[in-house]
Amino acid sequence: MELGLEFVDVEYVKEGAYWYLRLYIDKEGGVEIDDCAEVSHQINEVLDKENPIPQAYMLEVSSPGIERPLKKREDYIKYTGKLVSINTTEVFEGYSRFTGNLKGLADDQVILEYEGREIAIPLSLIEKAHLTFEF
């Protein structure tokens, strides 16, 4: 993207009677309100022209927040050393939810320090992962 921004995630959800298209963006040094406004403007131009969504919706552009989702392989490398939470699609080593220190990525496995030991969770089993705020 021209603005030096990264698209982190997109959601299209219905809440109550309204549909929302949510875009989460990030950049080195953090996202500012002007970044969100510019992306919103550019995306609106494309969506208005192409009209890919038939029903009315609200467009929201924001940063991913302090509990940023981990979506790409690169995220697991970039955030090595951080506290993360991971949900798996099936039980793995007796659990389906893990919170621990991210040690990195090796051979398509996320290395996590969990309960005093290192475990290697296959990327293919990860349903959802995000940074976890430390108090």
C-alpha positions in Angstrom: 0.0 0.0 0.0 1.3 3.5 -0.9 1.0 4.9 2.6 3.4 2.4 4.1 0.5 0.6 5.8 -0.2 -3.1 6.2 -3.7 -4.6 6.1 -3.9 -6.8 9.1 -7.4 -8.1 9.0 -10.8 -7.6 7.5 -14.2 -8.5 9.0 -17.7 -8.3 7.4 -20.2 -8.9 10.2 -23.8 -8.2 11.0 -24.5 -6.8 14.4 -28.1 -6.2 15.2 -29.7 -4.8 12.1 -26.5 -3.4 10.6 -23.7 -4.8 8.5 -20.1 -3.6 9.2 -17.0 -3.8 7.0 -14.1 -3.5 9.3 -10.5 -3.0 8.1 -7.6 -3.2 10.5 -4.4 -1.5 9.4 -0.9 -1.2 11.0 2.4 0.5 10.3 5.8 0.9 11.9 5.4 3.4 14.8 1.7 3.0 15.0 -1.5 4.0 13.2 -2.7 7.6 13.4 -6.3 8.9 12.9 -5.1 10.5 9.6 -4.0 7.1 8.3 -7.5 5.6 9.1 -9.2 8.6 7.4 -7.0 8.3 4.2 -7.6 4.5 4.0 -11.3 5.0 4.5 -11.4 7.6 1.8 -9.4 5.4 -0.7 -11.4 2.3 0.1 -14.7 4.1 -0.2 -13.8 5.4 -3.7 -13.2 1.8 -4.9 -16.2 0.3 -3.1 -18.5 3.1 -4.5 -17.2 2.4 -8.1 -17.2 -1.4 -8.0 -20.2 -1.8 -5.6 -19.2 -5.4 -4.6 -21.5 -5.4 -1.5 -25.2 -5.4 -2.3 -26.6 -4.3 1.1 -26.0 -1.2 3.1 -23.0 -1.3 5.5 -20.8 0.8 7.6 -17.1 1.0 6.8 -14.8 1.2 9.8 -11.0 1.5 9.6 -8.8 1.2 12.7 -5.6 -0.1 14.1 -5.7 -3.7 15.3 -5.2 -2.6 18.9 -3.0 -4.0 21.6 -4.3 -7.5 21.1 -3.3 -7.5 17.5 -4.3 -10.7 15.6 -1.5 -12.9 14.2 -2.6 -13.8 10.7 0.6 -14.4 8.6 3.7 -16.4 9.0 5.7 -13.1 9.2 3.6 -12.1 12.3 5.0 -15.0 14.3 8.5 -13.9 13.5 7.9 -10.2 14.0 6.3 -10.7 17.4 8.8 -13.2 18.8 9.3 -12.6 22.5 5.7 -11.3 23.0 2.9 -12.9 25.1 0.4 -14.5 22.8 -2.9 -16.4 23.0 -3.6 -19.2 20.5 -6.7 -21.3 19.9 -6.4 -24.5 18.0 -9.0 -26.1 15.7 -8.6 -29.4 17.7 -7.1 -30.5 21.0 -3.4 -30.4 20.8 -1.3 -31.9 23.7 -4.4 -32.0 25.8 -5.5 -28.4 25.2 -7.1 -26.2 22.6 -6.2 -22.8 24.2 -2.7 -21.7 24.9 -1.2 -18.5 26.3 2.6 -18.2 26.5 5.7 -16.5 25.3 6.2 -16.6 21.5 9.6 -18.1 20.7 9.3 -18.0 17.0 8.4 -20.0 13.9 10.2 -23.1 12.6 9.1 -25.7 10.0 5.5 -24.4 9.8 5.2 -24.7 13.6 4.7 -21.9 16.1 7.2 -22.3 19.0 5.5 -21.3 22.3 6.8 -21.3 25.8 3.8 -22.8 27.6 3.7 -23.8 31.3 7.5 -23.9 31.6 8.2 -25.9 28.5 8.5 -25.2 24.7 5.8 -26.7 22.5 5.5 -26.6 18.7 2.0 -25.9 17.4 1.5 -26.6 13.7 0.3 -23.6 11.8 -2.4 -25.8 10.2 -4.0 -26.3 13.7 -4.2 -22.6 14.6 -7.7 -21.2 14.4 -7.0 -17.8 16.0 -3.9 -16.2 17.5 -3.3 -12.7 18.9 -1.0 -10.7 21.1 -2.0 -10.6 24.7 -1.7 -7.5 26.8 0.5 -8.0 29.9 -0.6 -6.1 33.0 
